C-alpha cells in the first residue's frame, strides 16, 4: 500500500520543492493549488500527510483542515505559513483543529527541519497503514477466531467486551499464553470510539531492557550513541488511540515508574528531550503471570497494578472451554482449507475424541497451528489423530468424561456414515432428530463437516447454521 502526501499551495515554486522532498522520502505526491481541489483529491485517495498553506484564495487553511479531518481523522497535517503572514493565534487554532506541526517560510522552506520531522513521522504513518490492514481483518471477521464459541466463559468475555469497549478505562487481560489476549485487545479497540485512531502493540518481554524506554517514550536525536534521528515512541504514536502493552509483568521497575507518571499526568518526555508532550491514550495491558505474586516479591509496583487493573478480563484456557474445542477445530479447518485450496471432509471420530482429551498447553494458537499442519500434510480427505500429532494422547479419564467421549464418538460415527444428514443419523442411532440436535449442540459439532461431497473447495457448508463468532 502506497504512502500518499497531498500538498495544497497556490505558490508553484513551493509546491515544486515539496514534491522533490516528499518523493525522495518515498511518498506518492498529489498536488492542488486551492483548497476545494485538494479536498476533492482527499475524497478519492487515502491521504496520510497533508501539507497546506494557511492564507490562499478560496478556502482558508482552517477550513481545509476541518474538511480533511472529516474525510479521515488519522491524516497527519502540517501547516505552512510565510513570515509576513505569520500569526500565532492562527497557528494555535490550526493545532486545535487537528494540525500536527507548522513550518514558517522565512526566505526559503525550512527543509532540514521538515526532513527531521519526516523521519519521526515514518513510524506513525506505518501504524496508520497497519491499522487499515487491521480494519480489513476486522471487517472480514479474521481476528475473531478466539471468541468463537458457545461456552459460558466465551460468552462472558464477549459480554464484558461490549460493556468496556465504549469507555476509556484501562483494561487488564490475564490468561495463559495462546488464549487470545491480543485478539481480545483488538476486539475492544474495534468496538471503541477510538477505532479510527491507531492501535499500537508493544510486547514488553520481547524488547531488551535498554531499548524498551526508547520504544515506549521515543528519543531525540543524539540522546544516546546510535540515536541518529528523532524517533516517536509507541505512546506518542498511539495519541488519541489505544496502546496494547503485552507481558506487562516483564516491564523493568524504572519504566513502571514512568508509565505510572504518564497515567497520572497524561504527559511524557522523549528520551534526551526537555519538551513535555501531552497525550490522550487508552491502555490495555496483558500478562500470563500472576502479578499479585510479583508485587509480593517486589518486582511489580502495587500502585501501577491498581491503575492498570480497573477492568479485569480473564481468558480461560482452551481445555476448560468444553465444546468450543470441536467448534473451533471445524472453523479453523474450513478457513485453512480455503486458504490452502484443499478439499477435506472433516475429522475422524477418534480425532474428535483426541481433540477434546488433549490438554492444549498452547491453547487456541496451538490448535490452529496443528490443524494448519494437518491440512497441508494429511494424505486423505479425513483428518486423523496422527495428522494432528495427537495419536499418543493420554488415555484414562474420569467416568463421566469417558461416557461423554463414547457418546461423542458414537454420534460422529453416525454422522460420517450418513454424510452429515441429521434425519438419517437419528434413525441409525435410534433416537429422535430433536434429541440428536441436542447432542450436536452439546458437543459443538457441525453436521456439514461430515458431508461426503463438498459443494465447493473447502469443507462443505452446514445444513444447519453453526453458532457464529460472538
C-alpha positions in Angstrom: 0.0 0.0 0.0 1.5 3.3 -1.1 2.1 6.2 1.3 0.3 9.3 0.0 1.0 13.0 0.6 -1.1 15.9 -0.5 0.3 19.5 -1.0 -2.2 22.3 -1.1 -0.5 25.6 -2.0 -1.0 28.4 -4.5 2.7 29.0 -4.8 4.1 26.9 -7.6 7.8 27.1 -6.5 6.9 26.0 -3.0 4.9 23.0 -4.4 7.8 22.0 -6.7 10.3 21.9 -3.9 8.0 20.0 -1.6 7.3 17.4 -4.4 11.0 16.8 -4.7 11.4 16.4 -0.9 8.5 14.1 -0.4 9.2 12.0 -3.5 12.7 11.5 -2.2 11.3 10.2 1.1 9.1 7.6 -0.7 5.8 9.4 -0.8 3.4 9.3 -3.7 2.7 13.0 -4.0 -0.6 14.7 -5.1 -0.9 18.5 -5.5 -3.6 21.1 -5.7 -3.4 24.9 -6.0 -6.6 25.5 -3.9 -8.5 24.0 -1.0 -11.5 22.8 -2.9 -9.4 20.8 -5.4 -7.3 19.4 -2.6 -10.4 18.2 -0.7 -11.6 16.5 -3.9 -8.3 14.6 -4.1 -8.6 13.6 -0.5 -12.1 12.2 -1.1 -10.7 9.7 -3.7 -7.2 8.9 -2.5 -6.2 8.0 1.1 -4.0 10.9 2.3 -1.5 10.1 5.1 0.2 13.5 5.1 -1.3 16.9 4.2 0.8 20.0 3.8 -1.3 23.1 3.4 -0.9 26.8 3.2 -2.9 29.0 5.6 -3.7 32.0 3.5 -4.9 31.2 0.0 -7.8 32.3 -2.3 -11.0 30.4 -1.7 -10.9 28.2 1.4 -8.8 29.3 4.3 -6.3 26.9 5.9 -8.6 26.3 8.9 -11.5 25.2 6.7 -9.2 22.9 4.7 -8.0 21.2 7.9 -11.6 20.7 9.1 -12.7 19.2 5.8 -9.7 16.9 5.5 -10.2 15.6 9.1 -13.9 14.9 8.3 -12.7 12.6 5.5 -10.0 10.8 7.6 -9.2 11.9 11.2 -5.9 10.0 11.0 -4.4 12.3 8.3 -1.2 14.0 9.6 -1.5 17.7 8.9 1.4 20.2 8.5 0.7 23.9 8.2 2.8 26.2 6.1 2.8 30.0 6.7 5.0 32.7 5.3 6.8 35.0 7.7 4.8 38.1 6.6 1.6 36.2 7.2 2.6 34.5 10.5 0.0 34.8 13.2 0.4 32.8 16.4 -3.3 32.8 17.1 -3.9 31.3 13.6 -1.4 28.6 14.2 -2.8 27.8 17.7 -6.3 27.5 16.2 -5.0 25.2 13.4 -3.4 22.9 16.1 -6.7 22.8 17.9 -8.4 21.7 14.7 -6.0 18.8 14.3 -2.8 20.1 12.7 0.2 18.3 14.0 3.0 20.7 13.2 3.7 24.0 11.5 6.6 25.5 9.4 7.4 29.1 8.8 8.8 30.1 5.5 11.3 32.9 6.0 13.4 33.4 2.9 13.1 29.7 1.9 11.5 26.5 3.1 12.9 25.0 6.3 13.9 21.8 4.5 16.2 20.4 7.2 13.6 20.7 9.9 11.0 19.1 7.6 13.3 16.2 6.8 13.8 15.5 10.5 10.1 15.7 11.1 9.5 13.2 8.2 11.9 10.8 9.8 9.9 10.9 13.0 6.7 10.6 11.1 7.5 7.3 9.3 6.5 5.1 12.3 3.2 7.0 12.7 2.3 6.5 9.1 3.4 2.9 9.2 0.9 2.5 12.1 -1.9 4.2 10.1 -1.3 1.7 7.2 -1.2 -1.2 9.7 -4.5 0.0 11.2 -6.0 0.0 7.7 -4.9 -3.6 7.3 -6.4 -4.5 10.8 -9.7 -2.8 9.9 -9.9 -5.0 6.8 -9.3 -8.0 9.1 -12.0 -6.8 11.5 -14.5 -6.4 8.7 -13.7 -9.9 7.4 -14.0 -11.4 10.9 -10.5 -12.8 10.7 -9.4 -11.6 14.2 -12.5 -13.0 15.9 -11.3 -16.6 15.9 -10.6 -16.8 19.6 -14.1 -15.5 20.5 -15.8 -18.2 18.5 -17.7 -20.5 20.9 -20.8 -21.1 22.9 -19.4 -22.0 26.3 -20.2 -19.9 29.4 -16.7 -18.4 29.6 -16.6 -17.3 26.0 -20.0 -15.6 26.2 -19.0 -13.9 29.5 -15.9 -12.4 27.8 -17.9 -11.3 24.8 -20.4 -9.6 27.1 -17.7 -7.8 29.0 -16.0 -6.6 25.8 -19.3 -4.9 24.7 -19.6 -3.2 28.1 -16.0 -1.9 28.4 -15.1 -1.1 24.8 -17.0 2.3 24.6 -15.3 3.6 27.7 -11.7 4.8 28.2 -10.9 2.9 31.4 -7.7 0.8 31.5 -8.3 -2.9 30.9 -6.0 -5.7 32.1 -6.2 -9.1 30.3 -4.9 -12.2 32.0 -4.6 -15.8 30.9 -2.2 -18.4 29.7 -0.1 -17.9 26.5 -2.2 -18.6 23.4 -5.6 -17.9 24.9 -6.1 -14.8 22.6 -5.3 -11.8 24.8 -4.2 -9.7 21.8 -7.3 -10.8 19.9 -9.5 -9.5 22.7 -7.5 -6.3 22.9 -8.2 -5.8 19.2 -11.9 -6.5 19.7 -12.0 -3.9 22.4 -10.4 -1.4 20.1 -12.6 -2.4 17.2 -15.8 -1.7 19.3 -14.5 1.5 20.9 -14.9 5.2 19.9 -11.1 5.2 19.2 -11.2 2.7 16.4 -10.4 5.3 13.8 -7.2 6.1 15.5 -4.1 3.8 16.0 -4.0 0.6 17.9 -0.3 0.2 18.9 1.0 -3.0 20.3 4.2 -3.5 22.3 5.5 -6.7 23.8 7.4 -5.6 26.9 9.1 -9.0 27.2 10.4 -9.2 23.7 12.5 -6.0 23.7 15.8 -5.6 25.6 15.5 -3.5 28.7 18.0 -0.9 27.4 15.8 -0.3 24.3 12.3 -0.5 25.9 12.3 3.0 27.2 13.1 4.4 23.7 10.4 2.2 22.2 7.8 3.5 24.7 8.7 7.2 25.0 10.8 7.9 21.9 14.1 9.8 21.8 15.6 12.9 20.4 18.5 13.0 18.0 21.8 12.5 19.9 20.0 11.2 23.1 22.4 8.3 23.1 25.0 6.6 20.9 23.3 5.5 17.7 20.4 7.9 18.0 21.0 9.5 14.6 17.4 10.9 14.3 14.4 11.8 16.4 12.1 8.9 17.0 8.4 8.9 18.0 7.7 6.3 20.7 4.8 3.9 20.9 2.9 6.1 23.4 3.1 9.1 21.2 2.2 7.1 18.1 -1.0 6.0 19.9 -2.1 9.6 20.7 -6.0 9.7 20.6 -5.9 5.9 20.1 -5.1 2.8 22.1 -1.9 1.1 23.2 -1.7 -2.6 24.0 1.1 -3.5 26.4 1.6 -7.2 26.3 3.6 -9.1 29.0 3.4 -6.0 31.3 4.8 -8.0 34.1 8.2 -8.0 32.3 8.5 -4.2 32.4 11.5 -3.1 34.5 10.9 -1.1 37.7 12.3 2.2 36.3 9.8 2.1 33.4 7.0 1.1 35.7 7.5 4.5 37.5 7.4 6.4 34.2 4.3 4.6 33.0 2.6 5.3 36.3 3.5 9.0 36.0 2.0 9.1 32.5 -1.2 7.5 33.7 -1.4 10.2 36.5 -0.3 13.2 34.4 -1.1 12.3 30.8 2.4 13.7 29.8 5.7 12.3 28.6 9.1 13.5 27.6 11.2 11.8 24.9 14.5 10.3 26.0 17.0 13.1 25.9 14.3 15.8 25.4 13.1 18.6 27.6 9.7 19.3 25.9 6.6 18.0 27.7 4.2 16.2 25.3 0.6 15.9 26.4 -1.1 12.6 25.2 -4.5 11.0 25.2 -4.0 7.3 25.1 -6.1 4.4 26.4 -4.1 1.5 27.8 -4.9 -2.2 27.6 -2.4 -4.4 29.3 -1.9 -8.2 29.4 0.1 -10.8 31.3 0.3 -14.5 31.7 1.9 -14.3 35.1 0.2 -13.6 38.5 1.1 -10.0 39.2 -0.1 -10.3 42.8 2.9 -12.7 43.4 5.2 -10.3 41.5 4.0 -7.5 43.8 4.7 -9.6 46.9 8.2 -10.3 45.6 8.8 -6.5 45.0 9.0 -6.9 41.2 5.9 -5.0 40.3 4.5 -1.8 41.7 1.2 -2.2 43.5 0.1 1.3 42.7 0.7 0.7 39.0 -1.2 -2.6 39.2 -4.3 -0.9 40.5 -4.0 1.8 37.9 -3.9 -0.7 35.1 -6.4 -3.2 36.6 -9.5 -1.1 36.6 -11.3 -3.7 34.5 -10.1 -7.3 34.6 -10.8 -9.9 31.9 -9.5 -13.4 32.5 -9.4 -15.7 29.4 -9.9 -19.3 30.2 -7.5 -22.0 28.8 -8.9 -23.9 25.9 -9.1 -27.2 27.9 -11.7 -25.5 30.1 -13.9 -24.4 27.2 -15.7 -27.7 26.6 -17.5 -28.0 23.3 -15.7 -24.9 22.0 -12.7 -27.1 21.1 -14.6 -29.0 18.4 -16.4 -25.9 17.2 -13.1 -24.1 16.8 -11.4 -27.0 15.1 -14.2 -27.2 12.5 -13.9 -23.4 12.0 -10.2 -23.5 11.5 -10.5 -26.5 9.2 -12.9 -24.5 6.9 -10.8 -21.4 6.9 -7.5 -23.2 6.3 -8.8 -25.4 3.6 -9.9 -22.3 1.7 -6.5 -20.7 2.3 -4.6 -23.8 1.1 -7.1 -24.6 -1.6 -7.7 -28.2 -0.4 -10.9 -30.3 -0.2 -11.4 -32.1 3.1 -14.5 -33.7 4.7 -13.6 -33.2 8.4 -12.3 -35.2 11.3 -12.5 -38.9 12.1 -14.4 -39.9 15.3 -11.2 -40.9 17.0 -9.7 -37.5 16.1 -12.6 -35.6 17.6 -12.1 -37.6 20.8 -8.4 -36.9 20.9 -9.1 -33.2 20.3 -11.2 -33.0 23.5 -8.9 -35.3 25.5 -5.7 -33.3 24.7 -4.6 -30.7 27.3 -3.8 -27.9 24.8 -0.9 -26.3 26.7 -0.6 -23.8 23.7 -4.4 -23.1 23.8 -6.1 -21.7 20.7 -2.8 -20.8 19.0 -1.7 -24.4 19.2 -5.0 -25.8 18.0 -4.9 -23.6 14.9 -1.2 -24.5 14.2 -1.9 -28.2 14.5 -4.9 -28.1 12.1 -2.9 -26.0 9.6 -0.2 -28.6 9.6 -2.7 -31.4 9.2 -4.4 -29.6 6.3 -1.1 -29.4 4.5 0.2 -32.9 5.3 -2.9 -35.1 5.5 -2.9 -37.9 2.9 -6.7 -38.4 2.8 -9.9 -36.3 2.9 -10.5 -37.0 6.6 -8.0 -35.7 9.2 -6.8 -38.3 11.7 -5.3 -38.0 15.1 -1.9 -38.9 13.6 -2.2 -36.0 11.1 -2.5 -33.7 14.2 0.2 -35.4 16.1 -2.3 -36.5 18.8 -2.1 -40.3 18.4 -0.3 -40.7 21.7 -2.8 -38.6 23.7 -3.1 -39.9 27.3 -6.0 -42.2 27.9 -7.7 -42.9 31.2 -10.4 -40.4 32.0 -13.0 -39.9 34.8 -16.1 -41.9 34.3 -18.3 -39.0 33.2 -15.7 -37.8 30.7 -15.3 -41.3 29.4 -19.1 -41.5 28.9 -19.1 -38.1 27.1 -16.2 -39.3 24.8 -18.0 -42.5 23.9 -21.2 -40.5 23.2 -19.2 -38.1 21.0 -17.5 -40.9 19.0 -20.8 -42.8 18.6 -22.6 -39.7 17.3 -19.8 -38.6 15.0 -19.5 -42.1 13.5 -23.2 -42.0 12.7 -22.9 -38.5 11.2 -20.0 -39.6 9.0 -21.8 -42.7 7.8 -24.9 -40.6 6.9 -22.9 -37.8 5.3 -24.0 -35.3 7.9 -27.7 -35.8 7.3 -29.3 -35.4 10.7 -32.6 -37.3 10.0 -30.7 -40.3 8.6 -28.2 -40.3 11.5 -31.1 -40.1 14.1 -32.6 -43.2 12.5 -29.3 -45.1 12.7 -28.9 -44.1 16.3 -32.5 -45.0 17.2 -33.3 -41.6 18.6 -35.5 -38.6 17.6 -34.0 -35.9 15.4 -34.6 -33.3 18.1 -32.6 -35.4 20.6 -29.7 -35.7 18.1 -29.8 -31.9 17.6 -29.3 -31.5 21.4 -26.3 -33.8 21.3 -24.8 -31.9 18.3 -25.2 -28.6 20.2 -23.7 -30.2 23.4 -20.6 -31.3 21.6 -20.3 -28.3 19.3 -20.5 -30.5 16.2 -21.1 -29.2 12.6 -23.1 -31.7 10.6 -21.9 -30.1 7.4 -18.3 -31.1 8.2 -19.2 -34.7 7.6 -20.8 -34.3 4.2 -19.3 -36.7 1.7 -19.1 -34.4 -1.4 -18.3 -30.7 -0.7 -20.2 -28.4 -3.0 -17.1 -26.1 -3.3 -13.5 -26.1 -2.3 -13.1 -26.5 1.5 -15.3 -28.4 3.9 -19.0 -28.4 3.0 -21.4 -25.9 4.4 -23.5 -26.9 7.3 -27.2 -27.9 6.7 -28.0 -26.2 9.9 -26.4 -22.9 10.8 -23.4 -23.2 13.2 -23.0 -20.9 16.1 -21.1 -17.9 14.7 -18.5 -15.7 16.2 -19.5 -13.8 19.3 
